[in-house]
């Protein structure tokens, strides 16, 4: 029967149970998290939390009391040096039990027991702050106040918008006046921006140039004929030159033949002159 059973004996004797809980408490202090069954985790929580509260007062007496339970110098020094500093502002509830399901084999419920102040993930979520609760229903006074605030906000927004619009208009007018001063003459603009007709004319000129660059088949044949004629012209010129040279040679030969005849005639004319001279001399002799 369960009469007078105020805590779980864990199916162990008193000495065995105390030794087991001391070892588990030392492991929890050193490693900050251990895995065990749910029953042992609950028993360990009631065993270790009074010891953690004792570590808040760092004195020789409290150290000796904690050592009498843990019987591990390393665990005692870790508890008084580091853990006590972390839990200094926490008024109890130093551990957390997280159930992780049943164990394979005997189907025992398993759990993780950890020190609360060493779980950084949960501490980060708490540092962000609690979520704000929203109420769907609001009183009439709150609704009236909200309407008044909304109207005032709308008026202020309209005033700000009007002021900004006026400022924008003034800035735009100033910019346009500066641009008008700096703008070149309209003729330069027209020259810089060709009309669509000029653009089309340029395109047509480019197309014509491309067509001229690419000759047709008729032009290609005409070019071939011109090349052939150019090749034939030198031969005809050579023939004509040879004929002209032959004619010149013939004329030179004829001139050479005619020159001796011309020389013979003056000699014949000279002979009568010599005869006349001899006759004159004979007449003079006769007179003498």
Steps between C-alpha positions, in 0.01 A plus 500: 500500500608861447444638845743777588679490164559872436762468222589249234740236622588411137504126591834547676632493851575822685878481448467407134249775439712768671813398306311501173348845559839641610663375178214636287517840675877523443453413131226762465718772658799419279319432168196730557267243334451122535264240359311264737155364576219731606479343850875545565488856359222596743687343790822680396320834483391477867854392590711764317296822528558543878873456434497772231320735741770423759771602249371862496682560828864419430633399840699212644196366680280494186782341303537224758124439507483470119810277497333266750229437239699497175831353624676650189744792534486591130120521506509715817750750355301520173180561695639780717713672232283499186149366561438715807586814302253407224208424733565783746186694397272199459272422800469124448413283202857443388432187292276411207367154401431436130325173411639332186284189466529132590817295503547207268489168684319559828288794370604720794424871470820696437575864571774763489573691820703820462595818682269780386762774476722299261244451220601784265222439248219556749682791662529670160125468442428654841739788438287605201212564737155351549242514223250779523143385558235648274140557593233482238236690692555859606287736702309790349730753665802342342328496163413872530853589605639295215273680252612841630865398479447369147340828390783703648755275334319535165500882532869509584576267208303723262687810621833326459403381151395852396825650632708238323303550178563876509871444565518252214329746265739778595800274448364386163447862388854593605646199319304572181616865501862388537457246220349765271801724561745221431317352200664563154317648204219300345694472175775308675238269647351439157844429359581266787172313465443406136145465381340177404524593129875551530532172683312319224714674235813387680371147511422506127848637423654219703289245314606646162863493605464136593340425161785682323756309696336171401508497111241307305573210270471729192755741644730209581484379137562856377804524725632173361456624140679826585790302643516290183499816283776648713701185443439516118586872467872461573531237224334730239719792607813286465395401149433860399833612643682225309327607176594864558862404560507298176360797305761730651776257400371482142485879477854525630621250242331693218658823618841335503445383143394846378796684653768360260300610194475851635878510553573385142303788345707776664819332380371505143418868539849567630657331199361750246622781718850356492478465119402866470799598716739306276348662192552847646862419574555377142352825365733710708800302374390549145472875553847515638 
